[in-house]
Amino acid sequence: MISFVQKSIRQLVERPSEQLEVGPVKLVVIQPTTFCNLDCDYCYLPDRHLKLKFSLELLNPLFEKLFKSDLVDQGFTVVWHAGEPLTMPVEFYEEAFSRIEKINTQLNAEPVKIRHGIQTNGTLINDGWCDLFKRYHVNVGISLDGPAFLHDAHRVTRKGLGTHSGVMRGVKLLQENGIGLHVIAVLTSASLDYPDEIFDFFVESEIRHVGFNVDEEEGTNETSSLEGNEALARYRDFMTRLLELTKQNPETLKIREFEQTRNIIVGKADITKGQHVPFTMLNISHSGDVSTFSPELLSMKSEVYGDFVFGNILQDDFESIYATQKFQRINSDIRAGVELCKTQCQYFSVCGGGAPSNKYFENGTFTSAETMYCKLTTQILTDIVLKDLEQQLGLPNGE
């Protein structure tokens, strides 16, 4: 007898997954600075000790070329990330937001909807930042790994001191100012023993939206604590328990992984516009270098390709970037990897072909399929959510 889970996966695989060749842009990641005031041991960024800064003079050529291209649809989000954005002054963002909006109104008869987001470690938040976030309706993401004993094991200052208390001061200040926030927590091997403690911590801290990233083998983080079959089994148990807790305590904590997986299963999410599709995501370095696909690739070097920079916004537009030999080669390799996923993996229609950066850093090539990352964040999560749906429908035996 074919179970509901098996039938559901079959339907997902059979779902049409036609992909457009490029865009439209959904996310623009701008690196305001390479510098970070923390020294987290699982960070993938190579230059976080350098104080290189993004020039506001790059905004005009960037957004003028973007708006004049065919890559913009109804709107997109600009995320300030890839370094600690709050090490730049408040005035930097006030001027940046103002310039972007001015270009938007000048070049578009009907201005495009642009949302701003900042992913921060939270230690530098003060009243001035809260005022900026409120005035410009900035979407604030906080990096927080849960209780102090887990967070402080990895997220430390350059002197090796824990940062949990500083982050929680920032969280409390946001909450006191009525500023919504979401948290990104990194799961390491140690985290997997504490699903109840992690859940209770976020609920008691009145944090309502959490996404769980995994400790990835990526960039300068050359190993992961989640490698191996034992870690896969423990991750499955951890996420299963988290799902149980969210069901026992409805409306207390929204977990990104469960929300997104459910939306994909019921057809509410578009998986054809992932990181593997060029120009759905634009990644802009502090110097104006342009990359696309996974944002983690922007600062990395490669023995195969040299690097993953396709041009610079001062000299190049997106059409000329698309025509470069390097872009065509990398795009071709990524598409070949997507085709491998399509022919080899029963979960293809859940993710659409995986994250290029994880394929490259784990397998050494874009032209590959399964990774540890996809086992954790796609395969296991899909199994867990589908099994839960099966039980909700009262079909424990797949009837």
C-alpha positions in Angstrom: 0.0 0.0 0.0 1.4 3.4 -1.0 1.4 5.8 2.0 0.1 9.3 1.9 3.6 10.5 2.3 4.8 8.6 -0.8 1.8 9.7 -2.8 2.4 13.3 -1.8 6.0 13.2 -2.8 5.0 11.6 -6.1 2.6 14.5 -6.7 5.3 17.0 -5.8 7.7 15.5 -8.3 5.1 15.5 -11.0 4.2 19.1 -10.4 5.3 21.2 -13.4 8.5 23.0 -12.7 9.2 25.2 -15.8 11.8 27.8 -15.1 12.4 31.2 -16.7 15.9 31.7 -17.7 16.6 34.8 -15.6 15.0 37.0 -12.9 12.9 38.8 -12.0 14.9 40.3 -9.1 13.4 39.5 -5.8 16.3 40.2 -3.5 19.2 42.7 -3.7 21.9 42.0 -1.0 24.2 44.9 -0.4 27.3 44.6 1.7 27.6 47.9 3.6 30.9 46.8 5.1 33.0 43.8 5.3 33.6 44.3 9.0 31.9 42.5 11.9 32.4 43.3 15.6 32.0 39.6 16.4 34.0 36.5 15.6 31.6 33.7 15.3 33.4 30.4 14.7 31.0 29.1 12.1 31.0 32.3 9.9 31.6 31.8 6.2 32.9 35.3 5.5 36.7 35.7 4.8 37.1 39.4 5.3 35.1 40.2 8.4 38.2 41.7 10.2 38.6 44.3 7.4 36.9 47.7 7.6 36.0 48.1 4.0 33.0 50.2 3.3 30.3 50.6 0.7 30.3 54.0 -1.0 26.9 55.7 -1.4 28.1 56.8 -4.8 27.5 53.3 -6.0 23.7 53.5 -5.4 22.9 55.6 -8.5 24.6 53.4 -11.1 23.3 50.2 -9.3 19.6 51.2 -9.2 19.6 53.2 -12.5 20.9 50.1 -14.3 18.5 47.8 -12.4 15.4 49.9 -13.2 16.4 50.3 -16.8 16.8 46.5 -17.2 14.1 44.0 -17.8 14.8 42.4 -14.4 12.4 44.3 -12.2 8.8 43.1 -11.8 6.5 44.4 -9.1 9.0 44.9 -6.4 12.0 43.6 -4.4 13.7 43.6 -1.0 17.0 45.2 -0.3 18.9 43.5 2.5 22.0 45.0 4.1 24.1 42.1 5.0 27.5 40.3 4.7 29.3 42.0 7.5 27.7 43.7 10.6 25.5 46.5 9.0 25.2 48.4 12.3 28.9 49.1 12.4 28.0 51.7 9.8 26.4 54.9 11.1 22.6 55.5 11.1 23.2 58.4 8.8 24.6 56.1 6.1 21.3 54.3 5.9 19.2 57.4 6.0 21.1 58.7 3.0 21.0 55.3 1.3 17.2 54.9 1.7 16.6 58.4 0.5 18.8 58.1 -2.6 17.2 54.8 -3.6 13.7 56.2 -3.2 14.7 59.3 -5.3 16.0 57.1 -8.1 12.9 55.0 -7.9 10.5 57.9 -8.3 12.6 59.5 -11.0 12.9 56.5 -13.3 9.6 54.7 -12.7 6.3 56.3 -13.7 4.8 54.1 -11.0 7.4 53.6 -8.3 8.5 50.0 -7.6 7.7 48.7 -4.1 11.1 48.4 -2.3 11.4 47.0 1.2 14.5 47.3 3.3 15.9 44.6 5.6 18.8 44.4 7.9 20.3 41.2 9.3 22.2 42.1 12.4 23.9 40.4 15.4 21.9 42.8 17.6 24.7 43.9 19.9 24.8 47.5 18.6 21.1 48.4 18.6 20.2 51.6 20.4 17.4 54.2 20.3 18.9 55.8 17.2 18.6 52.5 15.3 15.1 51.9 16.6 14.1 55.4 15.3 15.5 54.5 11.8 13.8 51.1 11.7 10.4 52.7 12.6 10.7 55.6 10.2 11.6 53.4 7.2 9.7 50.3 8.2 12.9 48.2 8.1 12.5 44.4 8.4 14.9 43.5 11.2 16.5 40.1 11.5 18.5 39.2 14.6 21.1 36.4 14.8 20.4 34.6 18.0 21.1 30.9 18.6 18.8 30.4 21.6 19.7 30.1 25.3 23.0 31.7 26.4 24.8 28.3 26.9 24.2 27.5 23.2 24.6 31.0 21.7 27.8 31.9 23.6 29.5 28.7 22.6 29.9 30.1 19.1 28.8 33.8 18.8 31.6 35.6 20.6 33.5 38.9 20.5 37.1 39.2 19.2 38.2 38.6 22.7 36.3 35.4 22.9 33.5 36.7 25.2 29.9 35.6 24.9 27.4 38.1 23.3 24.1 36.7 24.4 23.3 39.4 27.0 24.2 42.1 24.5 21.9 40.6 21.9 19.0 40.3 24.3 19.4 44.0 25.3 19.0 44.8 21.6 16.0 42.5 21.3 14.3 44.1 24.3 14.9 47.6 22.9 13.2 46.6 19.7 10.3 45.1 21.5 9.9 48.2 23.7 9.7 50.3 20.6 7.1 48.1 19.0 9.5 47.0 16.2 8.7 43.5 14.8 11.7 41.2 14.4 12.5 37.7 13.3 15.4 35.6 14.5 17.8 33.4 12.6 19.3 30.7 14.8 22.2 28.5 13.7 21.8 24.8 14.7 25.0 23.0 15.6 25.4 19.5 16.8 25.1 20.7 20.4 21.8 22.4 19.7 20.1 19.1 18.7 19.9 17.9 22.3 17.8 20.8 23.4 14.6 21.3 21.3 12.5 22.0 24.4 14.9 24.5 25.9 15.3 26.3 22.6 11.5 26.5 22.0 10.9 27.6 25.6 13.6 30.3 25.3 12.1 31.9 22.3 8.5 31.8 23.6 9.6 33.2 27.0 11.5 35.9 25.2 8.4 36.9 23.3 10.0 36.1 20.0 7.4 34.9 17.5 9.3 34.2 14.3 12.3 32.0 14.1 14.3 30.4 11.2 16.8 27.7 11.9 19.8 27.7 9.7 22.2 24.7 9.9 25.9 24.7 10.5 27.0 24.6 6.9 30.2 23.6 5.2 30.6 26.9 3.3 33.2 29.5 2.6 35.8 29.8 5.4 33.7 27.4 7.5 35.3 24.3 6.0 33.6 21.7 8.2 30.2 21.2 9.8 29.3 19.7 13.1 26.2 18.2 11.4 28.1 15.8 9.1 27.3 12.1 9.1 24.2 9.9 9.5 24.1 10.2 13.3 23.6 14.0 12.9 20.9 13.5 10.3 19.0 11.3 12.7 19.4 13.7 15.5 18.3 16.6 13.3 15.2 14.6 12.3 14.3 14.0 16.0 15.0 17.7 16.8 12.7 19.1 14.1 10.0 16.5 14.8 10.0 17.6 18.5 9.9 21.2 17.5 6.9 20.5 15.3 5.2 18.8 18.2 5.8 21.8 20.4 4.4 24.2 17.9 1.2 22.1 17.7 0.9 21.9 21.5 1.4 25.6 21.8 -0.4 27.1 18.7 0.3 30.8 17.9 3.3 31.0 20.2 6.1 30.5 17.7 6.2 30.5 13.9 9.1 28.4 12.6 10.2 29.3 9.1 11.1 25.8 8.0 7.6 24.4 8.8 5.8 27.4 7.3 7.8 27.3 4.0 7.6 23.6 3.6 3.8 23.5 4.1 3.4 26.4 1.6 5.5 24.5 -1.0 3.5 21.3 -0.5 0.1 23.1 -1.0 1.4 25.1 -3.9 1.5 28.5 -2.2 5.3 29.0 -2.8 7.2 29.4 -6.1 10.2 27.0 -6.0 11.1 27.8 -9.6 12.8 31.1 -8.6 15.4 29.9 -6.2 19.1 30.7 -5.9 19.9 28.6 -9.0 18.0 31.1 -11.3 20.3 34.0 -12.3 19.3 37.5 -11.3 16.5 36.5 -8.9 19.1 37.5 -6.3 21.7 40.2 -6.9 24.7 40.4 -4.6 26.6 43.6 -4.4 29.9 43.9 -2.6 31.3 46.9 -0.8 33.2 47.9 -3.9 30.3 47.5 -6.3 31.3 44.0 -7.6 28.2 42.1 -8.8 27.4 38.5 -8.4 24.2 36.4 -8.5 23.0 33.0 -7.4 23.9 32.3 -3.8 25.0 35.4 -1.8 27.6 33.3 0.0 29.6 33.1 -3.3 30.3 36.8 -3.6 33.4 37.0 -1.4 34.8 33.6 -2.3 37.7 32.5 -4.4 37.7 29.4 -6.6 40.3 27.2 -8.2 37.9 26.5 -11.0 36.5 29.9 -11.8 38.9 32.3 -10.1 36.0 33.9 -8.2 32.2 34.5 -8.6 32.3 38.1 -9.5 30.7 38.8 -12.9 31.3 42.5 -13.2 31.3 45.8 -11.4 28.3 48.2 -11.3 30.4 51.2 -12.2 31.5 49.7 -15.5 28.9 47.0 -16.4 25.2 46.6 -16.8 23.3 43.4 -16.3 23.0 42.6 -20.0 26.8 42.8 -20.4 27.3 40.7 -17.3 25.0 38.1 -18.6 27.1 37.9 -21.8 30.4 37.3 -20.1 32.2 34.0 -20.6 32.5 33.5 -16.8 28.8 34.0 -16.2 27.8 31.7 -19.1 30.1 29.0 -17.8 28.9 29.1 -14.2 25.3 29.4 -15.2 25.7 26.4 -17.5 27.3 24.4 -14.7 24.6 25.3 -12.2 21.8 24.4 -14.7 23.5 21.1 -15.3 23.4 20.5 -11.5 19.7 21.3 -11.5 19.1 18.8 -14.2 20.9 16.2 -12.2 18.6 16.9 -9.3 15.6 16.7 -11.5 16.6 13.2 -12.8 18.0 11.8 -9.6 16.0 13.2 -6.7 12.4 12.5 -5.7 12.3 15.8 -3.8 13.1 17.9 -6.8 9.8 19.7 -6.9 10.2 20.7 -3.3 13.3 22.8 -3.9 13.7 23.1 -7.6 17.4 22.2 -7.8 19.1 23.1 -4.6 21.5 25.9 -3.5 24.5 26.3 -5.8 26.8 27.4 -3.0 26.2 24.3 -1.0 26.8 22.1 -4.0 30.1 23.9 -4.7 31.5 23.9 -1.2 30.3 20.4 -0.3 30.8 18.5 -3.6 33.5 20.7 -5.2 31.3 21.4 -8.3 28.0 23.0 -9.2 27.4 20.0 -11.5 26.2 17.8 -8.7 23.0 16.9 -6.9 22.6 15.9 -3.3 24.3 17.7 -0.4 24.2 17.4 3.4 22.4 20.7 3.3 19.6 19.4 1.2 19.3 16.3 3.2 18.8 18.4 6.3 16.8 21.3 5.0 14.7 19.7 2.3 14.5 16.0 2.5 14.1 15.6 6.3 11.8 18.6 6.6 9.6 17.4 3.8 9.3 13.9 5.3 8.4 15.4 8.7 5.7 17.8 7.4 4.2 15.3 5.1 3.9 12.7 7.9 2.2 15.3 10.0 -0.3 16.1 7.3 -0.9 12.3 6.9 -1.7 12.1 10.6 -3.9 15.2 10.5 -6.0 13.5 7.8 -6.3 10.4 9.8 -4.4 8.2 7.4 -1.8 6.5 9.6 -1.8 3.5 7.3 -1.9 5.5 4.1 -5.5 4.6 3.4 
